[in-house]
Amino acid sequence: MRPSVEKEVTELRSKFKDDLKKVGLLKEVDQLKVKYLGKKGPVQALMVNLRQAEASERPHLGKIINELKVEITGLCDDASL
């Protein structure tokens, strides 16, 4: 499962950065943040799928997903300035 989760994180990071380049208004940045980090967003889906990973892989995969969350939050905060 590890390669697919890592690949999904990489793809999500790239897609988010592309989407962020397309927004211009503060409201749109907030909407984009909710789209990715909200309850029904792709990052939350990764966290839910983490339950299916082997117990030995969960800490590593969880760290990667959390780093993505922090990065998305930071990029949104920077764009809001």
Backbone as CSV, one residue per row, in Angstrom:
resi,resn,N_x,N_y,N_z,CA_x,CA_y,CA_z,C_x,C_y,C_z
1,MET,0.818,-1.196,0.000,0.000,0.000,0.000,0.865,1.265,0.000
2,ARG,2.047,1.202,0.542,2.889,2.396,0.691,3.086,3.154,-0.620
3,PRO,3.511,2.497,-1.715,3.762,3.265,-2.927,2.525,4.013,-3.427
4,SER,1.353,3.414,-3.318,0.162,4.075,-3.833,-0.202,5.292,-2.984
5,VAL,-0.057,5.215,-1.681,-0.351,6.358,-0.820,0.655,7.472,-1.088
6,GLU,1.915,7.129,-1.168,2.929,8.136,-1.451,2.695,8.778,-2.819
7,LYS,2.286,7.979,-3.780,1.992,8.500,-5.113,0.783,9.435,-5.059
8,GLU,-0.249,9.036,-4.324,-1.428,9.883,-4.186,-1.083,11.213,-3.525
9,VAL,-0.241,11.181,-2.499,0.171,12.406,-1.818,0.914,13.317,-2.795
10,THR,1.813,12.752,-3.574,2.564,13.532,-4.553,1.628,14.145,-5.589
11,GLU,0.675,13.354,-6.073,-0.278,13.853,-7.066,-1.170,14.946,-6.482
12,LEU,-1.628,14.750,-5.239,-2.459,15.754,-4.585,-1.695,17.056,-4.385
13,ARG,-0.445,16.943,-3.968,0.386,18.130,-3.762,0.508,18.913,-5.069
14,SER,0.789,18.213,-6.150,0.943,18.848,-7.451,-0.371,19.479,-7.913
15,LYS,-1.456,18.758,-7.775,-2.770,19.253,-8.191,-3.158,20.476,-7.366
16,PHE,-2.902,20.436,-6.066,-3.226,21.578,-5.210,-2.442,22.814,-5.648
17,LYS,-1.159,22.646,-5.893,-0.340,23.788,-6.307,-0.824,24.360,-7.633
18,ASP,-1.233,23.495,-8.562,-1.780,23.969,-9.837,-3.076,24.742,-9.606
19,ASP,-3.946,24.194,-8.765,-5.215,24.860,-8.465,-4.979,26.195,-7.758
20,LEU,-4.017,26.247,-6.879,-3.727,27.469,-6.135,-3.252,28.587,-7.064
21,LYS,-2.522,28.215,-8.105,-2.049,29.210,-9.070,-3.214,29.849,-9.827
22,LYS,-4.330,29.147,-9.920,-5.471,29.615,-10.699,-6.394,30.545,-9.918
23,VAL,-6.272,30.577,-8.599,-7.177,31.408,-7.798,-6.595,32.797,-7.601
24,GLY,-7.486,33.761,-7.457,-7.023,35.122,-7.285,-7.585,35.791,-6.042
25,LEU,-8.744,35.374,-5.638,-9.399,36.015,-4.505,-9.181,35.233,-3.219
26,LEU,-9.199,35.950,-2.114,-9.035,35.324,-0.805,-10.115,34.272,-0.564
27,LYS,-11.321,34.575,-0.975,-12.437,33.639,-0.814,-12.160,32.329,-1.564
28,GLU,-11.581,32.448,-2.749,-11.270,31.258,-3.538,-10.174,30.422,-2.879
29,VAL,-9.222,31.083,-2.234,-8.166,30.361,-1.520,-8.784,29.558,-0.383
30,ASP,-9.703,30.182,0.348,-10.376,29.493,1.443,-11.194,28.310,0.934
31,GLN,-11.867,28.501,-0.191,-12.653,27.414,-0.779,-11.753,26.257,-1.216
32,LEU,-10.617,26.600,-1.750,-9.662,25.579,-2.181,-9.141,24.792,-0.977
33,LYS,-8.863,25.500,0.108,-8.406,24.847,1.338,-9.458,23.870,1.850
34,VAL,-10.715,24.304,1.846,-11.801,23.428,2.294,-11.954,22.238,1.348
35,LYS,-11.806,22.498,0.059,-11.921,21.423,-0.938,-10.925,20.295,-0.653
36,TYR,-9.700,20.652,-0.292,-8.661,19.653,-0.062,-8.624,19.116,1.360
37,LEU,-8.902,19.969,2.343,-8.738,19.567,3.744,-10.053,19.320,4.459
38,GLY,-11.172,19.554,3.800,-12.479,19.367,4.431,-12.793,17.906,4.697
39,LYS,-13.916,17.695,5.386,-14.319,16.337,5.783,-14.463,15.381,4.606
40,LYS,-14.866,15.910,3.466,-15.061,15.056,2.293,-13.960,15.247,1.253
41,GLY,-12.869,15.867,1.665,-11.773,16.149,0.749,-10.835,14.973,0.562
42,PRO,-9.946,15.083,-0.404,-9.035,13.985,-0.721,-8.009,13.685,0.385
43,VAL,-7.625,14.698,1.147,-6.658,14.449,2.221,-7.316,13.630,3.327
44,GLN,-8.555,13.961,3.644,-9.284,13.188,4.652,-9.505,11.757,4.165
45,ALA,-9.750,11.595,2.875,-9.920,10.249,2.314,-8.642,9.429,2.491
46,LEU,-7.494,10.073,2.347,-6.231,9.371,2.579,-6.132,8.914,4.036
47,MET,-6.568,9.777,4.949,-6.517,9.414,6.371,-7.428,8.218,6.661
48,VAL,-8.591,8.204,6.041,-9.521,7.087,6.227,-8.911,5.808,5.656
49,ASN,-8.295,5.908,4.493,-7.677,4.738,3.864,-6.454,4.253,4.626
50,LEU,-5.912,5.113,5.452,-4.746,4.745,6.262,-5.053,3.556,7.168
51,ARG,-6.302,3.428,7.546,-6.721,2.304,8.408,-6.462,0.954,7.753
52,GLN,-6.458,0.946,6.426,-6.263,-0.309,5.697,-4.791,-0.682,5.565
53,ALA,-3.922,0.248,5.867,-2.482,-0.012,5.758,-2.033,-0.939,6.879
54,GLU,-0.925,-1.604,6.650,-0.370,-2.464,7.680,0.058,-1.603,8.859
55,ALA,-0.065,-2.156,10.035,0.236,-1.410,11.259,1.654,-0.849,11.249
56,SER,2.576,-1.573,10.685,3.965,-1.114,10.663,4.165,0.081,9.727
57,GLU,3.287,0.245,8.731,3.413,1.335,7.770,2.658,2.587,8.191
58,ARG,1.685,2.444,9.067,0.820,3.575,9.425,1.567,4.799,9.930
59,PRO,2.551,4.666,10.821,3.229,5.882,11.288,3.903,6.660,10.150
60,HIS,4.564,5.949,9.257,5.239,6.607,8.134,4.232,7.273,7.199
61,LEU,3.186,6.553,6.852,2.183,7.096,5.939,1.421,8.249,6.589
62,GLY,1.123,8.113,7.864,0.460,9.185,8.587,1.296,10.446,8.600
63,LYS,2.590,10.283,8.758,3.507,11.431,8.759,3.489,12.124,7.401
64,ILE,3.507,11.353,6.337,3.496,11.915,4.987,2.193,12.687,4.746
65,ILE,1.080,12.115,5.159,-0.213,12.766,4.971,-0.287,14.043,5.815
66,ASN,0.193,13.981,7.048,0.184,15.169,7.905,1.084,16.268,7.351
67,GLU,2.205,15.891,6.772,3.081,16.886,6.154,2.372,17.575,4.991
68,LEU,1.591,16.810,4.239,0.817,17.383,3.143,-0.209,18.375,3.687
69,LYS,-0.885,18.011,4.774,-1.868,18.911,5.387,-1.213,20.213,5.831
70,VAL,-0.063,20.106,6.462,0.655,21.295,6.923,1.082,22.149,5.734
71,GLU,1.555,21.511,4.683,1.991,22.247,3.497,0.822,22.981,2.842
72,ILE,-0.303,22.299,2.693,-1.480,22.930,2.090,-1.941,24.110,2.938
73,THR,-1.988,23.917,4.238,-2.395,24.995,5.142,-1.444,26.181,5.020
74,GLY,-0.154,25.915,5.009,0.840,26.975,4.890,0.742,27.726,3.580
75,LEU,0.563,27.000,2.489,0.449,27.653,1.186,-0.803,28.518,1.114
76,CYS,-1.891,28.048,1.699,-3.119,28.836,1.724,-2.933,30.085,2.578
77,ASP,-2.300,29.933,3.709,-2.051,31.075,4.588,-1.152,32.102,3.891
78,ASP,-0.134,31.633,3.193,0.762,32.533,2.466,0.020,33.267,1.345
79,ALA,-0.870,32.543,0.671,-1.628,33.152,-0.428,-2.642,34.159,0.087
80,SER,-3.037,34.006,1.349,-4.027,34.905,1.932,-3.412,36.239,2.352
81,LEU,-2.107,36.301,2.420,-1.451,37.535,2.881,-1.465,38.620,1.822
